[in-house]
Amino acid sequence: MGWDDLNWLEDVHMGYEGDKPAVFDRNANGWITVPAKMKLPKGQQERDMLARELLIKFQMSSSHPLVAPKENLR
């Protein structure tokens, strides 16, 4: 999770996994689906901001698949 350069966030956009809104986590190489109860903004720019927020929160959570390997290195 290269935190040295936050410009990579500009490349994060809200997309779709099948018919569900989702954001792609390139570190884990998989889609993070947006919770069904979450209401999405109408504008694409607002959706992209939400996607960035969801991605960062997921990457910082204990649910992220790269958290366990990182903890094992300590």
Steps between C-alpha positions, in 0.01 A plus 500: 500500500737768379416795719802696372301636207128563538458597133394142425165592660419709195480175301237349730147511357165345585436208269279193493562138585220334310200719577625623841691825553857426604855634517804303387779444754810448288708405806273204576410454130128487567176696512354653815124523461312792644257400777148466360354734762737783401340766283725608215533863394368588156814668366798296383747727679323442832487125431873497435567683827287242681692221325831646621370529853371140502826370355718673758279387788510142372877507452544621858259246649590165650287339226750591228689191378838674520469593869585153633819456292618846601445419870694176463807692385538677834 
